[in-house]
């Protein structure tokens, strides 16, 4: 595995785990009998799209590997990723949507 790929995977997993840990106090958010819904956000468009695209793609790759290995306690992971366009106001709107509407972990 190349250093770049390891860095992207590490950043993606750190982002996902941080979002999941932040919602740990909210029971059952994003959690069903068969699935764990994880929310993420980042710039997919705009001047920093290369960062968001790498984070999203790395997270999707890690989720695929985890799901192919049986998931977490039999539950499959699913990612809901929002584009914040590298804008603070869009980032806030993305987080609100992920938490309030999508009910992501």
RAJOHU-V127336 format. One line per field, one symbol per residue. ss: DSSP state (H for helix, E for strand, C for the rest). burial: I if it has 9 or more other ideal C-beta (glycine too) atoms within 8 Angstrom, else O. Layout:
BEGIN
ss: ???
burial: ???
END
This chain:
BEGIN
ss: CCHHHHHHHHHHHHHHHHHHHHCCCCCCCCECCCEEEEEEEECCCCCCHHHHHHHHHHHHHHHHHHHHCCCECCEEEEEEEEECCCCHHHHHHHHHHHHHHCCCC
burial: OOOOIIOIIOIIIOIIOOIIOOIOOOOOIIIOOOIIIIIIIIIIOOOOIOIIIIIIIIIIIIIOOIIOOOIOOOIOIIIIIIIIIIOOOIIOIIIIIIIOOIOII
END
